[in-house]
Amino acid sequence: MSNQLPNKNLIARSFGQAAMYYDDVAVLQRQTGDELLDRLSLVTLQPERILDLGVGTGRNLSLLAKRYPKAQLVAVDIATEMVQQARANYRQDEGLKRWLPSSIKPIYLAGDAENLPLADNSVDLIFANLTLQWCDPRTSFAEIQRVLRPDGLLMFTSLGPDTLTELRQAWASVDDYTHVNMFYDMHDVGEAMMEAGLAEPVLDTDHYTLTYETSMALMKDLKILGARNVNSARRRGLTGKQALQKVAETYEQFRINDLLPATYEVVYGHAWGGQAKQQHNEGEVRVSIDQIQGRKAS
Ligand SMILES: C[S@@+](CC[C@H](N)C(=O)[O-])C[C@H]1O[C@@H](n2cnc3c(N)ncnc32)[C@H](O)[C@@H]1O
């Protein structure tokens, strides 16, 4: 896996700044979230604790709460502003129901998928819609495996290397810098899941095309979403007008029926928590409460 690792602070800052207007442009995110929820309905589960990993503005949090009203939801995001937005949106979606004593409030945590602020074997379902492409696959899947109970389920979407191929090609006509984030392919993702010890991983991909009137409109949407170029090999400093003009000209070769396409390769994946929970980390051995007590933690 040779992709350059993204810069965490920049990711947190970009998404933090995006929290307010993210929902206005999160078209693909809603589609993949709905598809992931559809796929989830094929599995019979009664999760006690659900982690929405990279909760964003919390749109899926409310849908998960409706589907699993007895579950304790945990919302984690690297951007504090996203966590705050998720909390505000959830309260609004709940309406008057929030005053009912029986309503279980989600737990909101600012945290990193690569270093989750959660105990070993503590979650029955992890739902991660378009979050893991911002993470190192080996570290994040190892963390997911650590917190997932052995019979727990991970359901996620991520982005594959065909994503924004037109924009990548347009920028390649300007210089050799990485202007569009690099994404891992399904095989690398599968390998990282296996290495982490997740059980029975299943992956597939689907291509989506969003359309724009201009390439500037696409780049503007990406900025509003917080999906900035965060690769370490990106070009620093401001991008000149001439460079943007060249991108716009090159992008024109893709125009069909008066519109410019933006391709997204979405990776859909799921896996079960594996049994092997002992992790060796620089001399440290983590043994879960479950393993010591020989029973499920509640
Ligand atoms: C494209 S948004 C998806 C948000 C939400 N899941 C949805 O379906 O709308 C990606 C989210 O992942 C969060 N994120 C990125 N890297 C993360 C990390 N390492 N740990 C936790 N959250 C992360 C971002 O802050 C952002 O809110």
The ligand as an SDF file (V2000), in Angstrom:
LIG
                    3D

 27 29  0  0  0  0  0  0  0  0999 V2000
  -17.6330   12.3940    3.6970 C   0  0  0  0  0  0  0  0  0  0  0  0
  -17.9440   12.6920    5.3730 S   0  0  0  0  0  0  0  0  0  0  0  0
  -19.1790   11.4510    5.7350 C   0  0  0  0  0  0  0  0  0  0  0  0
  -20.0230   11.8360    6.9160 C   0  0  0  0  0  0  0  0  0  0  0  0
  -21.1930   10.9010    7.2390 C   0  0  0  0  0  0  0  0  0  0  0  0
  -20.7340    9.5700    7.5560 N   0  0  0  0  0  0  0  0  0  0  0  0
  -22.2040   10.8900    6.1240 C   0  0  0  0  0  0  0  0  0  0  0  0
  -22.5910    9.8090    5.7000 O   0  0  0  0  0  0  0  0  0  0  0  0
  -22.6300   11.9590    5.7000 O   0  0  0  0  0  0  0  0  0  0  0  0
  -16.5170   12.0130    6.1690 C   0  0  0  0  0  0  0  0  0  0  0  0
  -16.5150   12.2380    7.6750 C   0  0  0  0  0  0  0  0  0  0  0  0
  -15.4540   11.4600    8.2320 O   0  0  0  0  0  0  0  0  0  0  0  0
  -14.8000   12.2340    9.2150 C   0  0  0  0  0  0  0  0  0  0  0  0
  -13.4210   11.7050    9.3620 N   0  0  0  0  0  0  0  0  0  0  0  0
  -12.3980   11.8030    8.5060 C   0  0  0  0  0  0  0  0  0  0  0  0
  -11.3230   11.1800    8.9950 N   0  0  0  0  0  0  0  0  0  0  0  0
  -11.6830   10.6650   10.1880 C   0  0  0  0  0  0  0  0  0  0  0  0
  -10.9930    9.9110   11.1850 C   0  0  0  0  0  0  0  0  0  0  0  0
   -9.7190    9.5660   11.0470 N   0  0  0  0  0  0  0  0  0  0  0  0
  -11.6740    9.5520   12.2920 N   0  0  0  0  0  0  0  0  0  0  0  0
  -12.9750    9.9080   12.4680 C   0  0  0  0  0  0  0  0  0  0  0  0
  -13.6680   10.6280   11.5640 N   0  0  0  0  0  0  0  0  0  0  0  0
  -13.0390   10.9970   10.4260 C   0  0  0  0  0  0  0  0  0  0  0  0
  -14.8610   13.6500    8.6680 C   0  0  0  0  0  0  0  0  0  0  0  0
  -14.6480   14.6370    9.6390 O   0  0  0  0  0  0  0  0  0  0  0  0
  -16.2620   13.6780    8.0660 C   0  0  0  0  0  0  0  0  0  0  0  0
  -17.2270   14.1140    8.9820 O   0  0  0  0  0  0  0  0  0  0  0  0
  1  2  1  0
  2  3  1  0
  2 10  1  0
  3  4  1  0
  4  5  1  0
  5  6  1  0
  5  7  1  0
  7  8  2  0
  7  9  1  0
 10 11  1  0
 11 12  1  0
 11 26  1  0
 12 13  1  0
 13 14  1  0
 13 24  1  0
 14 15  1  0
 14 23  1  0
 15 16  2  0
 16 17  1  0
 17 18  1  0
 17 23  2  0
 18 19  1  0
 18 20  2  0
 20 21  1  0
 21 22  2  0
 22 23  1  0
 24 25  1  0
 24 26  1  0
 26 27  1  0
M  CHG  2   2   1   9  -1
M  END
$$$$
